[in-house]
Amino acid sequence: MSHAVPKVTEPVPPPVAPTTVVFLIMIVATVIGMVWLARELSDPAALPIRRVMVEGEFKHLTTEHVQRAVVGAVHAGFFGVDVTDIRRLLQDEAWIRDANVSRMWPDGLHVTIVEQIPVARWGDYGLLNERADIFVPAPEDLPRDLVQLNGPLGSEQEVLERFGYIRAQLATIGLKVVALSLSDRRAWTITTDGGHEILLGRRSLEERLARFKWGYTKGLNAAWERIGHVDMRYTNGFAVGERGSARRNG
């Protein structure tokens, strides 16, 4: 007696709906299109930068100089240009304190510049801005009419603040400060218009400056043109040296 073997039927996959096929084709086309668009837009020839608008108040810079610097840093079209890199390049310029760069549709860049404002010379080659930051322009660009400040590296803020106080104090007796120095030993020396030096030393600066003002109004002013330096590093008095005479260091 024989038994019939049951027939196994392979499952038939459901037919793919036409809408699904269209959807897949659209996805593939979209991806290909985006890749192509990204490649095209990264080409410097696509939407090239044609305008650079510069905004800022300049005394030591020019709009043309900033524009040339920006144009030289543009290596891509509108969407590919690296505005962060351009900003970093501009901030490397000595006379630029801050810069902001943004795209300006459809073919431009907008650049805002904050120029450095020098308030004092620092050392032989540097300048200080109002925040006591050091910047070093080309030697021929150093202003000649600023006060000369000197001090150890890191003392810029202290020296600038001390200068403001001393300048105000001596202005009350008609003296102009042209230089202020802080030595490595923390000793202060003032130079006034005409090359006169006032040695304040390391301690009791306010008291010594007040004592100098008193002495100046009580007789030093009458002989001021013959005086080379006034040494205030004494407990209750001061020493006066004529022009050309040696002074005690310290």
DRENLUMZA-821184 format. One line per field, with one value per residue: residue in one letter; residue number from 1; x, y, z of N, C-alpha, C in turn. Coordinates in steps of 0.05 Angstrom, whole numbers, always signed. Example, Ala and Ser with C-alpha at 12.3 -4.5 7.8 and 13.67 -1.06 7.14 Angstrom:
BEGIN
res = (A:S)
n = (1:2)
npx = (+264:+257)
npy = (-114:-45)
npz = (+156:+142)
capx = (+246:+273)
capy = (-90:-21)
capz = (+156:+143)
cpx = (+264:+258)
cpy = (-66:+1)
cpz = (+156:+157)
END
This chain:
BEGIN
res = (M:S:H:A:V:P:K:V:T:E:P:V:P:P:P:V:A:P:T:T:V:V:F:L:I:M:I:V:A:T:V:I:G:M:V:W:L:A:R:E:L:S:D:P:A:A:L:P:I:R:R:V:M:V:E:G:E:F:K:H:L:T:T:E:H:V:Q:R:A:V:V:G:A:V:H:A:G:F:F:G:V:D:V:T:D:I:R:R:L:L:Q:D:E:A:W:I:R:D:A:N:V:S:R:M:W:P:D:G:L:H:V:T:I:V:E:Q:I:P:V:A:R:W:G:D:Y:G:L:L:N:E:R:A:D:I:F:V:P:A:P:E:D:L:P:R:D:L:V:Q:L:N:G:P:L:G:S:E:Q:E:V:L:E:R:F:G:Y:I:R:A:Q:L:A:T:I:G:L:K:V:V:A:L:S:L:S:D:R:R:A:W:T:I:T:T:D:G:G:H:E:I:L:L:G:R:R:S:L:E:E:R:L:A:R:F:K:W:G:Y:T:K:G:L:N:A:A:W:E:R:I:G:H:V:D:M:R:Y:T:N:G:F:A:V:G:E:R:G:S:A:R:R:N:G)
n = (1:2:3:4:5:6:7:8:9:10:11:12:13:14:15:16:17:18:19:20:21:22:23:24:25:26:27:28:29:30:31:32:33:34:35:36:37:38:39:40:41:42:43:44:45:46:47:48:49:50:51:52:53:54:55:56:57:58:59:60:61:62:63:64:65:66:67:68:69:70:71:72:73:74:75:76:77:78:79:80:81:82:83:84:85:86:87:88:89:90:91:92:93:94:95:96:97:98:99:100:101:102:103:104:105:106:107:108:109:110:111:112:113:114:115:116:117:118:119:120:121:122:123:124:125:126:127:128:129:130:131:132:133:134:135:136:137:138:139:140:141:142:143:144:145:146:147:148:149:150:151:152:153:154:155:156:157:158:159:160:161:162:163:164:165:166:167:168:169:170:171:172:173:174:175:176:177:178:179:180:181:182:183:184:185:186:187:188:189:190:191:192:193:194:195:196:197:198:199:200:201:202:203:204:205:206:207:208:209:210:211:212:213:214:215:216:217:218:219:220:221:222:223:224:225:226:227:228:229:230:231:232:233:234:235:236:237:238:239:240:241:242:243:244:245:246:247:248:249:250)
npx = (+17:+14:+34:+14:+59:+60:+54:+101:+94:+129:+134:+106:+132:+102:+77:+115:+94:+78:+83:+120:+166:+173:+182:+231:+264:+261:+288:+340:+353:+350:+392:+436:+430:+440:+493:+517:+503:+529:+582:+585:+575:+619:+658:+702:+688:+633:+581:+618:+656:+645:+642:+667:+649:+670:+668:+680:+717:+774:+842:+894:+891:+866:+808:+817:+863:+843:+805:+838:+866:+824:+805:+850:+847:+804:+782:+741:+673:+610:+582:+623:+664:+709:+692:+708:+763:+781:+769:+804:+853:+850:+852:+904:+930:+967:+943:+890:+841:+794:+752:+697:+666:+619:+573:+543:+489:+481:+534:+574:+616:+612:+649:+668:+708:+746:+790:+855:+868:+919:+949:+996:+1067:+1104:+1161:+1214:+1191:+1136:+1064:+1012:+943:+879:+864:+909:+933:+987:+1010:+1045:+1063:+1089:+1155:+1158:+1107:+1099:+1071:+1095:+1082:+1065:+1062:+1119:+1123:+1151:+1167:+1171:+1152:+1084:+1069:+1040:+986:+988:+1028:+1005:+959:+983:+1010:+967:+949:+995:+1003:+957:+966:+1014:+1000:+971:+1009:+1031:+1066:+1086:+1082:+1126:+1148:+1147:+1175:+1182:+1225:+1261:+1270:+1226:+1224:+1203:+1208:+1199:+1195:+1195:+1170:+1222:+1262:+1272:+1282:+1245:+1256:+1223:+1228:+1214:+1174:+1120:+1095:+1053:+1059:+1111:+1106:+1070:+1102:+1142:+1111:+1100:+1152:+1165:+1131:+1150:+1199:+1232:+1212:+1230:+1283:+1280:+1296:+1350:+1355:+1368:+1352:+1308:+1313:+1271:+1276:+1281:+1271:+1248:+1258:+1289:+1336:+1371:+1395:+1437:+1432:+1466:+1494:+1513:+1467:+1442:+1434:+1381)
npy = (-24:+42:+109:+176:+229:+292:+353:+406:+474:+530:+593:+651:+714:+776:+820:+878:+941:+993:+1045:+1040:+1028:+1074:+1109:+1090:+1100:+1155:+1167:+1148:+1181:+1231:+1228:+1222:+1270:+1306:+1295:+1309:+1364:+1383:+1375:+1408:+1458:+1464:+1476:+1528:+1558:+1558:+1599:+1644:+1686:+1753:+1803:+1841:+1869:+1917:+1939:+1988:+2032:+2065:+2082:+2067:+2024:+2007:+2004:+1980:+1949:+1910:+1886:+1863:+1826:+1791:+1773:+1745:+1702:+1672:+1612:+1583:+1576:+1610:+1577:+1544:+1573:+1587:+1619:+1622:+1611:+1655:+1696:+1682:+1691:+1746:+1765:+1756:+1799:+1856:+1906:+1894:+1884:+1855:+1814:+1800:+1756:+1744:+1710:+1740:+1739:+1740:+1731:+1751:+1775:+1798:+1839:+1857:+1900:+1913:+1960:+1963:+2005:+2043:+2060:+2067:+2060:+2000:+1973:+1963:+1953:+1943:+1957:+1980:+1966:+1994:+1955:+1935:+1897:+1870:+1888:+1882:+1921:+1938:+1967:+2019:+2036:+2051:+2095:+2159:+2194:+2174:+2155:+2123:+2059:+2011:+1945:+1882:+1822:+1808:+1846:+1886:+1906:+1925:+1965:+2000:+2017:+2041:+2082:+2114:+2134:+2161:+2199:+2231:+2252:+2282:+2318:+2356:+2391:+2411:+2379:+2334:+2266:+2226:+2177:+2113:+2066:+1999:+1962:+1898:+1888:+1909:+1964:+2032:+2082:+2147:+2187:+2254:+2306:+2335:+2304:+2295:+2254:+2216:+2180:+2129:+2080:+2017:+2015:+2045:+2080:+2118:+2152:+2172:+2197:+2237:+2265:+2283:+2318:+2357:+2376:+2395:+2439:+2471:+2490:+2460:+2468:+2518:+2509:+2471:+2463:+2455:+2408:+2339:+2289:+2265:+2234:+2195:+2155:+2154:+2157:+2203:+2245:+2271:+2264:+2306:+2310:+2343:+2357:+2309:+2288:+2229:+2178:+2140:+2071:+2022)
npz = (+0:-19:-1:-14:-28:+2:-35:-36:-36:-61:-27:-55:-65:-48:-97:-116:-101:-148:-128:-88:-115:-144:-101:-81:-124:-124:-75:-85:-128:-104:-66:-101:-128:-86:-73:-121:-122:-76:-91:-135:-111:-78:-112:-129:-172:-172:-153:-140:-95:-100:-77:-23:+34:+79:+145:+195:+238:+220:+233:+230:+195:+129:+87:+38:+48:+84:+51:+11:+42:+57:+7:-11:+22:+7:-18:-40:-63:-49:-11:+5:+27:+80:+134:+186:+185:+156:+191:+233:+207:+197:+250:+263:+244:+265:+277:+283:+329:+337:+296:+252:+208:+158:+113:+55:+19:-53:-65:-32:+22:+89:+130:+194:+230:+288:+306:+335:+391:+408:+470:+495:+488:+491:+518:+470:+420:+422:+431:+475:+483:+506:+542:+562:+530:+493:+429:+367:+318:+252:+254:+231:+237:+289:+336:+354:+393:+442:+511:+541:+566:+610:+633:+669:+634:+636:+672:+650:+656:+709:+705:+668:+696:+741:+716:+699:+748:+768:+727:+733:+784:+779:+741:+769:+788:+744:+714:+663:+648:+612:+609:+643:+685:+708:+744:+742:+795:+817:+823:+816:+765:+745:+687:+667:+623:+588:+608:+662:+719:+767:+822:+851:+876:+910:+950:+988:+949:+939:+983:+976:+926:+940:+975:+940:+907:+945:+956:+906:+898:+938:+925:+889:+838:+823:+810:+771:+717:+720:+746:+745:+767:+819:+879:+913:+950:+1007:+1078:+1103:+1069:+1010:+955:+910:+845:+799:+728:+689:+731:+768:+790:+846:+840:+844)
capx = (+0:+31:+23:+21:+76:+47:+69:+108:+93:+146:+118:+110:+133:+81:+87:+123:+75:+91:+89:+145:+188:+177:+193:+259:+278:+264:+308:+366:+357:+355:+419:+454:+429:+453:+522:+525:+501:+551:+607:+585:+577:+646:+676:+704:+675:+604:+574:+643:+654:+651:+641:+675:+641:+685:+657:+697:+730:+803:+862:+920:+884:+850:+788:+829:+881:+827:+793:+859:+871:+801:+804:+872:+841:+780:+789:+717:+650:+594:+576:+647:+684:+713:+692:+724:+791:+786:+769:+829:+874:+849:+860:+933:+940:+974:+925:+862:+835:+774:+741:+675:+662:+594:+566:+524:+477:+489:+562:+590:+624:+610:+671:+668:+734:+751:+818:+870:+872:+943:+949:+1023:+1087:+1113:+1187:+1226:+1177:+1108:+1045:+991:+917:+867:+860:+936:+943:+1010:+1011:+1071:+1061:+1115:+1169:+1152:+1080:+1097:+1066:+1118:+1072:+1053:+1080:+1136:+1121:+1168:+1164:+1173:+1129:+1062:+1063:+1029:+962:+996:+1043:+986:+942:+1000:+1015:+943:+948:+1017:+999:+938:+978:+1034:+987:+962:+1031:+1040:+1086:+1076:+1097:+1131:+1156:+1145:+1188:+1182:+1249:+1259:+1270:+1201:+1229:+1190:+1222:+1183:+1209:+1177:+1177:+1247:+1282:+1276:+1274:+1236:+1260:+1204:+1235:+1196:+1155:+1107:+1095:+1035:+1070:+1134:+1096:+1059:+1125:+1154:+1094:+1104:+1178:+1166:+1118:+1164:+1225:+1244:+1202:+1246:+1308:+1273:+1311:+1377:+1353:+1367:+1336:+1301:+1312:+1252:+1279:+1291:+1249:+1235:+1267:+1296:+1361:+1369:+1419:+1436:+1435:+1492:+1505:+1505:+1447:+1445:+1417:+1366)
capy = (+0:+66:+134:+199:+250:+318:+372:+431:+497:+553:+618:+671:+741:+794:+839:+905:+962:+1013:+1069:+1035:+1030:+1103:+1121:+1082:+1114:+1183:+1169:+1146:+1205:+1253:+1225:+1228:+1299:+1321:+1292:+1326:+1392:+1390:+1376:+1432:+1482:+1466:+1486:+1557:+1572:+1559:+1621:+1655:+1711:+1776:+1828:+1841:+1894:+1921:+1959:+1994:+2058:+2060:+2102:+2054:+2006:+2018:+1985:+1965:+1930:+1889:+1872:+1847:+1803:+1773:+1761:+1726:+1678:+1659:+1590:+1568:+1593:+1622:+1558:+1529:+1591:+1582:+1645:+1620:+1613:+1682:+1712:+1677:+1704:+1775:+1771:+1755:+1826:+1870:+1928:+1885:+1873:+1834:+1813:+1782:+1751:+1729:+1709:+1760:+1727:+1712:+1729:+1770:+1772:+1822:+1838:+1879:+1902:+1931:+1966:+1968:+2033:+2044:+2081:+2070:+2043:+1980:+1963:+1975:+1949:+1937:+1977:+1970:+1978:+2003:+1932:+1927:+1876:+1877:+1881:+1891:+1928:+1943:+1989:+2045:+2044:+2057:+2123:+2172:+2213:+2160:+2150:+2099:+2043:+1988:+1928:+1853:+1810:+1801:+1870:+1907:+1918:+1940:+1989:+2018:+2029:+2059:+2106:+2131:+2147:+2180:+2221:+2249:+2266:+2302:+2339:+2377:+2410:+2420:+2361:+2314:+2241:+2215:+2149:+2101:+2040:+1981:+1945:+1871:+1888:+1922:+1992:+2049:+2106:+2165:+2208:+2275:+2321:+2348:+2284:+2293:+2228:+2215:+2152:+2123:+2056:+1994:+2016:+2071:+2097:+2141:+2171:+2184:+2215:+2260:+2281:+2297:+2341:+2378:+2388:+2410:+2465:+2486:+2500:+2445:+2479:+2541:+2500:+2447:+2460:+2446:+2382:+2315:+2269:+2269:+2207:+2195:+2130:+2160:+2155:+2228:+2267:+2263:+2274:+2319:+2309:+2361:+2343:+2298:+2275:+2201:+2172:+2115:+2050:+2006)
capz = (+0:-21:+10:-31:-15:-1:-51:-22:-55:-53:-24:-75:-53:-58:-118:-107:-110:-164:-112:-73:-135:-149:-77:-79:-145:-115:-55:-98:-144:-85:-56:-123:-133:-64:-76:-143:-114:-57:-106:-151:-95:-67:-133:-127:-195:-167:-135:-129:-79:-117:-62:+5:+47:+104:+163:+218:+239:+217:+234:+221:+174:+107:+77:+16:+60:+95:+29:-1:+60:+55:-20:-12:+38:-4:-35:-47:-69:-27:+10:+15:+39:+109:+147:+212:+178:+148:+216:+246:+192:+203:+278:+264:+237:+289:+282:+286:+356:+334:+269:+248:+180:+152:+85:+46:-5:-61:-74:-17:+50:+105:+149:+214:+242:+311:+304:+360:+399:+425:+491:+506:+477:+511:+510:+446:+395:+425:+439:+493:+479:+531:+559:+569:+513:+476:+401:+355:+289:+239:+268:+219:+245:+318:+341:+368:+413:+464:+535:+540:+590:+610:+657:+664:+620:+655:+689:+632:+669:+733:+697:+656:+717:+757:+699:+700:+775:+770:+709:+744:+807:+771:+725:+787:+792:+718:+702:+644:+648:+585:+612:+669:+683:+731:+740:+750:+824:+825:+830:+797:+757:+728:+671:+660:+600:+592:+615:+691:+730:+795:+831:+873:+889:+911:+972:+995:+925:+942:+1002:+964:+906:+954:+985:+917:+900:+965:+952:+880:+901:+958:+916:+867:+813:+816:+799:+757:+692:+726:+761:+728:+780:+847:+890:+935:+965:+1034:+1097:+1109:+1052:+983:+945:+884:+829:+775:+702:+683:+755:+771:+810:+859:+830:+864)
cpx = (+18:+16:+31:+38:+64:+65:+74:+109:+110:+129:+125:+110:+112:+92:+94:+104:+89:+99:+115:+169:+194:+190:+223:+275:+282:+285:+336:+372:+364:+383:+440:+454:+443:+483:+532:+525:+523:+577:+608:+588:+604:+666:+678:+691:+645:+598:+600:+637:+663:+653:+651:+669:+655:+673:+675:+708:+760:+820:+889:+915:+870:+830:+801:+848:+865:+815:+814:+865:+849:+801:+827:+866:+816:+789:+765:+695:+634:+590:+602:+667:+685:+715:+708:+753:+798:+787:+795:+853:+874:+858:+890:+946:+944:+954:+896:+858:+814:+762:+717:+669:+636:+589:+544:+513:+474:+519:+581:+597:+622:+631:+669:+694:+734:+782:+830:+872:+896:+942:+977:+1042:+1097:+1140:+1197:+1208:+1146:+1091:+1025:+965:+904:+862:+887:+945:+966:+1004:+1035:+1067:+1089:+1128:+1162:+1123:+1077:+1092:+1088:+1108:+1059:+1073:+1094:+1133:+1139:+1164:+1169:+1148:+1108:+1054:+1049:+1005:+970:+1010:+1024:+968:+958:+1006:+991:+942:+970:+1013:+979:+949:+997:+1022:+977:+983:+1044:+1062:+1073:+1094:+1101:+1140:+1153:+1157:+1186:+1205:+1243:+1258:+1245:+1204:+1217:+1206:+1203:+1202:+1189:+1187:+1202:+1269:+1288:+1266:+1266:+1238:+1243:+1212:+1213:+1173:+1143:+1105:+1078:+1047:+1094:+1126:+1085:+1081:+1140:+1138:+1098:+1131:+1179:+1153:+1132:+1192:+1238:+1236:+1219:+1272:+1305:+1290:+1339:+1378:+1351:+1350:+1330:+1297:+1294:+1255:+1292:+1266:+1234:+1243:+1271:+1323:+1357:+1396:+1416:+1439:+1463:+1505:+1496:+1484:+1451:+1425:+1402:+1337)
cpy = (+24:+90:+157:+219:+277:+337:+398:+454:+520:+578:+638:+699:+759:+813:+866:+926:+983:+1038:+1065:+1038:+1059:+1117:+1116:+1097:+1144:+1187:+1168:+1171:+1229:+1252:+1232:+1258:+1315:+1319:+1309:+1356:+1401:+1393:+1401:+1458:+1486:+1476:+1517:+1572:+1574:+1580:+1634:+1681:+1734:+1802:+1823:+1868:+1896:+1944:+1963:+2022:+2054:+2085:+2092:+2033:+2021:+1996:+1968:+1944:+1906:+1872:+1854:+1822:+1782:+1758:+1740:+1701:+1663:+1637:+1573:+1587:+1600:+1602:+1544:+1547:+1587:+1609:+1645:+1623:+1641:+1700:+1707:+1691:+1734:+1782:+1768:+1781:+1842:+1891:+1920:+1872:+1851:+1837:+1794:+1780:+1735:+1730:+1730:+1750:+1748:+1709:+1746:+1761:+1799:+1820:+1862:+1878:+1921:+1935:+1970:+1998:+2034:+2066:+2085:+2053:+2024:+1969:+1977:+1973:+1946:+1962:+1964:+1983:+1985:+1980:+1920:+1902:+1886:+1870:+1895:+1897:+1931:+1967:+2017:+2054:+2051:+2087:+2134:+2189:+2200:+2158:+2124:+2084:+2019:+1972:+1899:+1843:+1801:+1825:+1892:+1921:+1935:+1966:+2009:+2032:+2048:+2084:+2125:+2147:+2169:+2204:+2241:+2265:+2288:+2324:+2361:+2397:+2418:+2403:+2340:+2289:+2231:+2186:+2139:+2073:+2025:+1962:+1916:+1868:+1902:+1951:+2010:+2074:+2122:+2183:+2228:+2289:+2337:+2329:+2282:+2266:+2231:+2186:+2146:+2097:+2035:+1996:+2044:+2090:+2121:+2162:+2185:+2204:+2240:+2278:+2296:+2321:+2364:+2392:+2404:+2438:+2483:+2495:+2486:+2457:+2502:+2533:+2476:+2442:+2451:+2418:+2359:+2293:+2277:+2241:+2208:+2170:+2134:+2161:+2181:+2251:+2257:+2275:+2285:+2318:+2328:+2344:+2334:+2285:+2246:+2198:+2144:+2095:+2036:+2006)
cpz = (+0:-11:-9:-15:-20:-17:-36:-42:-44:-50:-45:-62:-65:-78:-106:-119:-127:-148:-96:-91:-140:-126:-75:-100:-137:-94:-67:-114:-127:-74:-77:-128:-111:-66:-99:-136:-95:-71:-123:-135:-82:-87:-131:-149:-191:-146:-123:-113:-96:-101:-33:+17:+74:+120:+187:+216:+240:+219:+224:+199:+151:+98:+55:+27:+70:+72:+15:+16:+58:+29:-22:+4:+28:-24:-42:-53:-44:-4:+21:+29:+69:+123:+173:+206:+170:+173:+231:+233:+197:+231:+282:+256:+263:+297:+285:+313:+354:+306:+268:+218:+176:+123:+79:+19:-27:-67:-58:+11:+64:+128:+168:+229:+266:+311:+332:+365:+417:+445:+502:+489:+500:+502:+485:+421:+398:+432:+458:+484:+506:+551:+568:+554:+496:+447:+388:+326:+277:+252:+257:+227:+274:+322:+359:+391:+437:+487:+531:+567:+587:+636:+649:+650:+640:+673:+674:+645:+693:+725:+685:+677:+734:+742:+701:+726:+776:+752:+720:+768:+798:+754:+743:+793:+766:+705:+685:+645:+620:+586:+640:+667:+710:+726:+748:+781:+835:+835:+808:+791:+738:+712:+662:+635:+605:+602:+645:+701:+760:+803:+855:+888:+890:+931:+974:+972:+928:+961:+990:+942:+918:+965:+963:+909:+920:+961:+926:+884:+921:+950:+893:+840:+804:+802:+780:+732:+697:+738:+741:+740:+809:+858:+915:+953:+993:+1052:+1099:+1090:+1024:+976:+917:+870:+804:+750:+697:+707:+757:+793:+821:+848:+852:+860)
END
